[in-house]
């Protein structure tokens, strides 16, 4: 099977299952217990806000520097 055939099959598969996956995603978003999620993430968030100060070598700093140059 050629690369083009593989790509075509891949695209056809996603076209076929995409709507089903979107329904699953919407159901999961709708059914999510947001309060529980916030409770589970609160400790990690609070820790990060107290201890994380990116330095000049941080990948985040580099990404922001790069994205700041991209025209809007």
Phi, psi and omega in degrees: 000134182279168178299318179298319178294318177300315181296318179297315179296319179299314181295318179296320179298313180295324178297321181288315186267349182307310179299322177296316179296324178295320177297319177297314179300314180297320178296317180295321178295316181296320186272355182297138176271093185297322179296318177296317179300315178298319179297318181291329182268346187301316183297315179294320179297312180298320177298315181296322182288337179273331190242343187267111172232106183296139176261183183297339181267003181293138175298326179296317179298315179297318180297316180296322178298316179294312182294332177295340180271346182285127179295144180266000000 
